[in-house]
Amino acid sequence: MRESILTAIWSLSALLAIGAMLILIFLVVRRGLMPKVDQRFGEQRRQLEQLLVLAVNSPIDLSDALKPDISHRDHGMVLAAALDMVRSVSGAETEKMAKIAERWIGRADLLAMLQNGGRGRKIQILTLMAHLDDAQSKDCLFEHLTHADPYVQLAALRGLARRVHGEELERVFNHLHAIARTNAAFMADVLTQFGTRSVPYLLELLPKQGDENWLAAVLMALGNVGDLQLGRMIAGYANHSSPQVRRAVAIALGELQDGQAIDSLLMLAQDAFTSVRLPAITSLGLVQVDRAYATLLETLDDPEWWVRFHAAQTLVKTGARGRALLQAYINTNGPNAHMAQLVMQEQGELQSA
């Protein structure tokens, strides 16, 4: 009995050793082949990019004549190359690039990739559709506003910012209730893409937002696309219970550069949360009201190093007066004079004491 057990153990050990050797051989072979595979892929990608450039720059339509010999497995590479190039061009060239990529892939295959692909693939295709001009691609963008994945929803929303006009804008904002709550800064950036025409819709959304992510996003978007007349209304949220909302108020008031909102910014610069104090300090530098300088000097002694550093940077960026005040703080050996001195040196503004 004992011998049979030992034999079984030795047999199992031998099988494991053989398996390990096979895995090692596979990894060695794979490692040897990978550079060649990467090289072929790189060459194919460069050739594809060259053909895309030729097709876009041609005064006549050469997209069919220049279409490379590609298979279904190459469609992802075509899509990625086209999107990379779309980001480097502007105007009519972006639409032309998107149309060429769509023609080379084929609309049917593009829709199949959209339906069956994962998050990254869906976002890529929706981004491409943002640069097309047909009704079907626009309908796809609208359909994906209610997709289960919030990042796919936001990709569709960003795409529609380029595509919708007039009454369609109301249709977009009527869909916003279905958008999942994600990163507030990301959502604000997407909402900002709609520009000043979105202000009436954002104002209508504002009192309806019980979710702090959405409320913060709308406030930051209004700061990006609104005007000084919105400053007082945005400042009304400076006492909100959510630090994320208060942070959004600080950012929005800085974007508006509303000097009338100085009281709110001074209060936010003393907030209990570092995440609120930081943007409030930066915004005080943008507003550049006389009362802001005293608070910026006080903040040089904030308990958080990062806040102190931002206060010093903000004083330098405000101009001659701010630099002189920071230099005086250094000369009088304030508690954090060394840090302030480092900031001045970094900006090349240090004077002899």
C-alpha positions, -999 to +999 in steps of 0.1 A: +000+000+000+028+024+010+047+016-022+016+023-044+012+057-027+048+066-033+046+055-069+015+077-074+033+106-058+063+101-080+041+098-111+022+130-102+055+148-096+068+137-130+036+149-147+039+183-130+076+185-140+067+177-176+039+203-175+062+229-161+088+222-188+061+225-215+050+258-201+085+271-200+092+260-236+059+278-246+069+310-229+104+309-244+090+304-279+064+331-274+090+355-262+110+348-293+081+354-316+066+385-299+091+410-313+084+397-348+046+399-342+049+434-328+071+445-357+046+432-382+017+449-364+037+482-362+045+481-399+008+474-408-003+502-385+022+527-402+010+517-436-026+521-426-019+556-412-001+566-444-031+555-465-055+574-442-034+605-446-033+602-484-071+596-485-078+626-463-055+650-481-066+640-516-087+667-534-107+638-549-123+608-533-097+581-533-110+562-502-121+532-523-089+531-543-067+534-513-086+509-492-061+484-478-065+446-479-079+442-444-099+414-427-124+415-399-097+411-373-080+443-386-111+465-381-101+474-346-067+486-358-085+507-385-108+522-359-079+530-334-057+546-361-086+567-374-095+580-340-059+588-332-057+608-363-090+625-358-076+640-326-048+656-345-069+673-372-098+697-371-128+709-390-139+691-422-109+668-420-122+651-389-155+643-407-136+631-437-114+608-416-144+593-398-162+586-431-131+569-446-127+547-415-164+538-416-163+530-453-132+508-449-148+489-420-183+488-434-214+501-417-228+466-410-195+455-394-193+487-374-228+482-360-219+446-352-188+457-333-209+483-314-234+456-304-210+429-295-179+448-283-169+456-247-169+490-231-137+502-248-149+492-283-183+508-278-167+540-267-144+540-297-173+535-322-195+561-305-166+585-307-163+578-344-200+583-349-197+618-333-179+628-365-204+613-390-234+632-403-261+606-411-293+599-392-285+563-384-253+571-365-271+599-346-298+574-336-272+551-323-258+578-301-293+585-287-299+548-281-267+545-261-277+573-237-296+546-218-269+519-220-262+500-188-226+512-187-223+548-175-191+555-194-207+543-226-236+567-218-212+596-214-194+587-247-228+589-264-236+622-247-202+636-257-209+625-293-243+642-294-227+674-282-212+676-317-242+664-336-274+679-322-290+713-331-321+732-322-350+710-308-327+680-307-309+696-278-340+694-257-343+657-266-307+652-253-314+669-219-346+650-215-325+618-216-302+630-188-323+615-161-313+580-174-276+588-173-259+570-144-241+590-117-204+588-122-174+611-118-186+647-114-156+663-132-160+639-161-197+647-164-191+684-162-165+682-190-191+663-212-219+688-204-195+717-212-191+703-247-227+716-255-215+752-250-235+782-241-267+769-258-270+744-229-273+771-202-311+772-201-313+734-199-286+733-172-305+759-152-337+739-155-318+708-143-302+724-113-330+725-088-340+689-098-307+673-088-308+655-055-277+635-064-245+653-054-225+641-084-250+655-108-254+687-089-217+692-088-214+684-125-241+709-135-226+737-114-191+732-129-206+731-164-224+764-157-191+779-145-175+768-178-202+780-202-221+806-183-215+843-176-212+866-146-250+868-141-249+832-129-224+840-101-248+848-074-270+818-082-240+794-081-227+810-049-260+801-033-248+765-031-217+774-012-233+762+021-244+729+006-240+699+030-219+680+004-182+689+001-183+677-035-209+704-043-190+731-024-159+721-043-179+725-076-190+760-064-154+770-058-143+758-092-173+774-110-169+808-094-132+808-104-141+800-140-166+829-140-140+852-123-169+868-104-156+893-080-191+898-065-188+862-052-158+870-031-176+863+002-184+828-008-149+821-020-134+834+012-157+811+032-148+781+010-111+788+014-116+781+051-137+750+046-131+720+068-124+698+037-090+701+019-108+692-014-128+724-011-101+747+001-077+739-028-100+750-057-112+780-036-076+792-032-070+789-069-102+807-076-093+836-053-062+840-075-083+842-106-108+867-091-079+890-077-100+911-054-082+930-027-098+910+001-084+878-014-048+886-005-053+885+032-069+851+031-042+838+008-015+849+032-034+833+061-036+801+041+002+799+039-002+785+075-029+760+067-025+726+085-023+709+051+010+712+032-007+709-002-030+738+006-001+759+018+018+751-014-012+761-036-016+794-017+020+803-024+017+794-060-015+814-063+001+845-048+030+842-073+005+839-102-016+869-092+013+892-103+035+918-087+014+924-056+011+888-048+048+882-053+057+911-031+034+898-003+049+863-005+085+878-005+076+898+027+063+865+043+097+849+035+117+879+048+098+879+081+105+842+085+069+831+086+062+795+099+063+781+063+089+805+048+110+777+035+081+762+015+072+797+002+109+802-008+109+770-027+078+782-047+094+815-054+126+798-066+105+775-088+089+805-104+122+823-107+109+852-085+130+850-054+146+883-044+174+889-020+162+895+015 
